[in-house]
Amino acid sequence: MLSLEALTRDARALANGEAVLTAPESEVARQLQICNACRYCEGFCAVFPAMTRRLEFPKADIHFLANLCHNCGACLHACQYAPPHEFAVNIPQAMAQVRGQTYVDYAWPPALGRLYERNGLTLSLALAAALALFLILAVALKGTLWSAPGANFYGIFPHNLLVGLFAPVFLFATLALALGVRRFWRDVTPATSGAPLTPPATAEAADAVLRLKYLDGGHGEGCHDADDAYTLARRRCHHLTFYGFVLCFAATSVATLYHYAFGWAAPYDLPSLPKLLGAVGGISLSLGTAGLWRLNLRRHPLHGDAAQQPMDRGFIALLFLTATSGLALWAARGTPALALLLCLHLGAVMALFATLPYGKFAHGIFRTAALLRHAVEKRQPSPIGLGAD
């Protein structure tokens, strides 16, 4: 049953023509009211300084704060009102539930967001397997599935065919992400002072993103995982995964430049730039995703939302399959296994890009947007008076 406070808030929202909060959003608002009275965790991350600039928490403010939260768990272990206290304050879990809701709310088209939320791991692996099987059958019909066509991938799939397959998927993922984050930005901008983005704010937010500043627990010793011990493991695995993905994407971008600008056709050998970027990125991505999978399995149940595990693990699995199949493909050049491994790799890559707008990759984009708005907002006078900060 809704509390009197929640009913009053919903009635006020309806009277003002505002959106009524969902149950997870109402829970975040309830907990933040308690946190705002306590403020013990104010120095832990960006969420609590942003919280102190608010006396009430409408929908847009909750979405902003939920995506600003890095789920490090530090506030849970420091909180005197955490379960089993009757106040049951668990900011990491409450924020995670709302974050999962925002991925669906801002997904385009919405139906795909809901499907991936419920069946992320199954959908990711099934899509990768189906695409790989389709490619395997296409190659088998040509009679080249288990042969040694040399080191040229284009001897199996022509370059223009690969472009025709992957360009629409990549463009769709880019469009879906852009539409989702545009809606999110439009919603949270009025709730975060409405001031425009400035170069200093952009630089500060970029620094926080690239260093994963808020996974240090507020003191540099790391956040929490299976218990209340500090660990930097999550931060390091996220770094390996993020920069590994960036290097792999850079390798593909450089290879595209080589092909179209200079007429240098693949495959490229060491020490070419695409090969160096791809090798280092593939190893980094493999190690990072393996570490994140292990941490996800060990994570304390109070630290997050169990309902999001299929979505989280689906994204991790596709990244791992993409990286390891790419490295295996490099090792198999000139062997009869080349065609089969190429089909498996292309299936994983296509499935990864098809699901990017609906999982943890979107979480990274929304969190970056939230950090940008936080960096803007903190430079404005407090809206609730002198001494509020």
C-alpha positions in Angstrom: 0.0 0.0 0.0 1.3 3.5 -0.8 2.2 5.6 2.1 0.4 8.9 2.8 3.4 10.8 1.7 3.5 9.0 -1.7 -0.2 9.6 -2.2 0.2 13.2 -1.4 3.0 13.5 -3.8 1.0 11.8 -6.6 -2.0 14.1 -5.9 0.2 17.1 -6.1 1.8 15.9 -9.4 -1.6 15.3 -11.0 -2.8 18.7 -9.9 0.3 20.3 -11.5 0.1 18.3 -14.6 3.3 16.4 -13.8 4.0 12.7 -14.3 3.1 10.4 -11.5 6.0 8.5 -10.0 6.3 4.7 -10.4 6.8 2.5 -7.4 10.7 2.4 -7.8 10.7 6.2 -8.3 8.6 6.8 -5.2 11.0 4.6 -3.2 14.0 6.6 -4.4 12.2 9.8 -3.4 11.5 8.4 0.0 15.0 7.3 0.6 16.5 10.6 -0.6 14.3 12.6 1.8 16.0 10.6 4.6 19.4 11.0 3.1 18.8 14.8 2.8 18.2 15.0 6.5 21.3 12.9 7.3 24.0 13.9 4.7 26.6 11.6 6.2 27.5 10.3 2.7 27.8 13.8 1.1 31.4 13.3 0.1 31.1 9.9 -1.4 30.1 10.7 -5.0 28.3 13.2 -7.2 24.8 12.0 -6.2 24.7 13.4 -2.7 26.0 17.0 -3.5 23.4 17.0 -6.3 20.7 15.8 -3.8 21.4 18.6 -1.4 20.3 21.1 -4.0 16.8 19.7 -3.9 14.0 19.6 -1.3 11.6 17.6 -3.4 12.3 14.9 -6.0 10.1 14.9 -9.1 10.4 12.4 -11.9 13.1 14.1 -14.0 15.3 14.8 -10.9 15.0 11.1 -9.9 16.0 10.0 -13.4 19.0 12.4 -13.3 20.2 11.2 -9.9 19.7 7.5 -10.7 21.9 7.8 -13.8 24.4 9.8 -11.8 24.8 6.9 -9.4 27.7 4.6 -10.1 26.4 1.8 -7.9 29.6 1.6 -6.0 27.9 0.5 -2.8 29.9 2.8 -0.4 26.8 4.6 0.9 25.0 1.3 1.7 27.8 0.1 4.0 28.2 3.5 5.6 24.5 4.1 6.2 23.1 3.8 9.7 19.6 3.4 8.3 20.4 0.5 5.9 18.5 -2.8 6.3 17.6 -4.3 8.7 16.8 -0.8 10.0 13.1 0.0 9.7 13.9 2.9 7.3 15.5 0.4 4.9 17.7 2.9 3.1 19.5 1.2 0.2 20.4 3.9 -2.3 22.5 1.6 -4.7 19.6 -0.9 -5.1 16.8 1.8 -5.4 18.8 3.8 -7.9 19.6 0.6 -9.9 15.9 -0.2 -10.2 15.1 3.3 -11.5 18.1 3.1 -13.9 16.7 -0.1 -15.4 13.4 1.6 -15.8 15.0 4.6 -17.6 16.7 2.3 -20.1 13.2 1.1 -21.1 11.5 4.5 -20.8 13.9 6.1 -23.2 14.5 3.2 -25.5 13.6 3.5 -29.1 11.6 1.7 -30.2 10.2 1.0 -26.6 9.2 -2.6 -27.3 12.8 -3.7 -27.9 13.8 -2.1 -24.7 11.2 -4.1 -22.7 12.2 -7.3 -24.5 15.9 -6.9 -23.8 15.3 -5.9 -20.2 13.5 -9.2 -19.4 15.6 -11.6 -21.6 18.9 -9.8 -22.1 21.3 -12.8 -21.8 19.1 -15.2 -23.7 18.3 -12.7 -26.4 21.9 -11.7 -26.9 23.3 -15.3 -27.2 20.3 -16.4 -29.3 20.7 -13.5 -31.7 24.5 -14.0 -32.0 24.0 -17.8 -32.6 21.2 -17.2 -35.2 23.3 -14.7 -37.2 26.4 -16.9 -37.0 24.3 -19.9 -38.2 22.9 -17.9 -41.1 26.4 -16.9 -42.2 27.7 -20.5 -41.7 24.9 -21.8 -44.0 25.6 -19.2 -46.6 29.3 -20.1 -46.6 28.5 -23.9 -46.6 26.4 -23.5 -49.7 29.4 -22.1 -51.4 31.4 -25.1 -50.3 34.1 -23.1 -48.5 33.2 -23.6 -44.8 36.2 -25.9 -44.1 38.9 -24.8 -46.4 41.9 -22.6 -46.4 41.3 -19.6 -48.6 44.4 -17.9 -47.4 44.4 -14.9 -45.1 41.9 -12.8 -47.0 38.5 -12.5 -45.3 37.0 -11.0 -48.5 37.6 -14.3 -50.2 34.8 -15.6 -48.0 32.6 -12.5 -47.8 33.0 -9.7 -50.3 33.8 -6.3 -48.8 30.6 -4.7 -50.2 28.5 -7.5 -48.8 29.9 -7.0 -45.3 29.3 -3.2 -45.6 25.8 -3.9 -46.7 25.2 -6.2 -43.7 26.8 -4.1 -41.0 26.1 -0.5 -42.1 22.3 -0.7 -41.5 22.8 -2.3 -38.1 25.3 0.3 -37.0 23.2 3.2 -38.3 20.1 1.8 -36.5 22.0 1.5 -33.2 23.4 5.0 -33.5 19.9 6.4 -34.3 18.3 4.6 -31.5 20.9 5.7 -29.0 20.8 9.3 -30.2 17.0 9.5 -29.9 17.0 7.9 -26.4 19.7 10.2 -25.0 18.1 13.3 -26.6 14.8 12.6 -24.8 16.7 12.0 -21.5 18.7 15.2 -22.0 15.5 17.2 -22.7 13.9 15.8 -19.6 16.7 16.4 -17.1 18.0 19.7 -18.4 15.2 21.8 -16.8 15.7 19.8 -13.6 19.4 20.7 -13.5 19.2 24.5 -13.7 18.6 24.6 -17.4 21.9 26.3 -17.9 23.8 25.5 -21.2 26.8 23.3 -21.4 30.1 25.1 -21.0 33.7 24.1 -21.8 34.8 23.8 -18.1 31.8 21.7 -17.3 32.4 19.5 -20.3 36.1 19.0 -19.3 35.2 18.1 -15.7 32.6 15.6 -16.8 34.9 14.1 -19.4 37.6 13.7 -16.7 35.0 11.9 -14.5 34.0 9.6 -17.3 37.5 8.7 -18.5 38.9 8.1 -15.0 35.7 6.4 -13.7 36.2 8.8 -10.8 33.1 7.7 -8.9 34.1 4.1 -8.6 36.8 5.0 -6.1 34.3 5.0 -3.1 34.9 8.7 -2.4 38.3 8.0 -0.8 40.3 6.3 -3.6 40.3 2.9 -2.1 37.6 1.5 -4.3 34.0 0.5 -4.0 32.3 -2.7 -2.7 31.5 -6.0 -4.3 30.7 -9.2 -2.4 31.0 -7.6 1.1 32.0 -4.4 2.9 35.7 -4.7 1.9 37.1 -2.0 -0.4 38.2 -3.1 -3.9 39.4 -1.5 -7.1 38.5 -4.6 -9.1 35.3 -3.1 -10.6 37.0 0.1 -11.6 39.9 -1.8 -13.2 37.7 -4.2 -15.1 35.5 -1.3 -16.3 38.6 0.5 -17.5 39.9 -2.6 -19.4 36.5 -3.1 -21.0 35.9 0.5 -21.9 39.3 1.2 -23.4 39.4 -2.2 -25.0 36.2 -1.4 -26.8 37.5 2.0 -27.8 40.7 0.5 -29.2 38.7 -2.1 -31.2 36.4 0.5 -32.6 39.5 2.7 -33.4 41.0 -0.3 -35.3 37.9 -0.7 -37.4 37.8 3.0 -38.1 41.5 3.2 -39.1 41.0 0.1 -41.4 38.0 1.8 -43.0 40.1 4.9 -43.6 42.9 2.8 -45.1 40.4 1.0 -47.4 38.5 4.1 -48.7 41.1 6.9 -48.5 44.3 5.0 -49.4 43.1 1.9 -51.2 44.9 -0.4 -48.8 42.9 -3.6 -48.7 42.7 -5.9 -45.6 44.1 -8.0 -44.1 46.8 -5.9 -42.4 49.8 -7.4 -40.7 51.9 -6.3 -37.8 53.0 -3.6 -37.1 50.2 -1.9 -39.0 48.0 0.4 -36.9 44.7 -1.5 -37.3 46.4 -4.7 -36.2 48.1 -3.1 -33.2 44.9 -1.4 -32.0 42.8 -4.5 -32.6 45.2 -6.8 -30.8 45.7 -4.6 -27.7 41.9 -3.8 -27.6 40.9 -7.4 -28.0 43.1 -8.6 -25.2 42.0 -5.7 -22.9 38.3 -6.3 -23.8 38.6 -10.1 -23.1 40.2 -9.5 -19.7 37.8 -6.8 -18.7 34.7 -8.6 -19.6 35.9 -11.9 -17.9 36.5 -9.9 -14.8 33.1 -8.1 -14.9 31.3 -11.5 -15.4 33.1 -12.9 -12.3 32.3 -9.7 -10.3 28.6 -9.8 -11.4 28.3 -13.4 -10.1 29.8 -12.5 -6.8 28.1 -9.2 -6.2 26.2 -8.8 -3.0 22.4 -8.9 -3.7 21.8 -5.7 -1.8 24.2 -3.8 -4.1 22.0 -3.8 -7.2 18.8 -4.9 -8.9 18.6 -8.7 -9.5 16.1 -8.1 -12.3 18.8 -6.4 -14.4 21.2 -9.3 -14.3 20.1 -10.9 -17.6 20.6 -7.5 -19.3 24.0 -7.0 -17.7 25.2 -10.5 -18.4 23.9 -10.4 -22.0 26.0 -7.3 -22.8 29.1 -8.7 -21.0 28.7 -12.0 -22.9 28.5 -10.3 -26.3 31.5 -8.2 -25.6 33.5 -11.2 -24.5 32.5 -13.3 -27.5 33.3 -10.4 -29.9 36.8 -9.9 -28.4 37.8 -13.6 -28.1 36.4 -14.6 -31.5 38.3 -11.7 -33.1 41.5 -12.9 -31.5 40.8 -16.5 -32.5 40.1 -15.3 -36.0 43.5 -13.6 -36.2 45.2 -16.8 -34.9 43.4 -18.9 -37.5 44.5 -17.0 -40.6 45.5 -19.5 -43.3 43.9 -22.5 -41.6 40.7 -24.4 -42.5 39.0 -23.0 -39.4 39.1 -19.4 -40.8 35.6 -19.4 -42.5 33.8 -20.9 -39.5 35.5 -18.5 -37.0 34.7 -15.6 -39.3 31.0 -16.5 -39.2 31.0 -16.8 -35.4 32.8 -13.4 -35.1 30.6 -11.6 -37.5 27.5 -13.0 -35.8 28.7 -11.8 -32.3 29.6 -8.3 -33.7 26.3 -7.9 -35.4 24.3 -9.0 -32.3 26.4 -6.7 -30.2 25.5 -3.6 -32.3 21.9 -4.6 -32.7 21.5 -4.7 -28.9 23.7 -1.7 -27.9 20.8 0.8 -27.5 19.0 -1.4 -24.9 21.6 -2.5 -22.4 24.6 -1.5 -20.4 26.1 0.5 -23.3 23.1 2.8 -23.1 23.8 3.1 -19.4 27.2 4.5 -20.2 25.7 7.1 -22.5 23.0 8.1 -20.0 25.6 8.3 -17.2 27.8 10.5 -19.3 24.8 12.8 -20.0 24.0 12.9 -16.2 27.6 13.8 -15.4 27.5 16.6 -17.9 24.4 18.0 -16.4 25.8 17.7 -12.9 29.0 19.6 -13.9 26.7 22.4 -15.3 24.4 22.4 -12.3 27.1 22.6 -9.6 28.3 25.9 -11.2 25.0 27.6 -10.7 23.8 29.2 -7.4 21.9 26.8 -5.1 18.1 27.0 -5.7 17.3 26.4 -2.1 19.2 29.2 -0.4 22.4 30.2 1.3 24.3 27.4 3.1 22.4 24.6 1.3 25.6 23.3 -0.2 
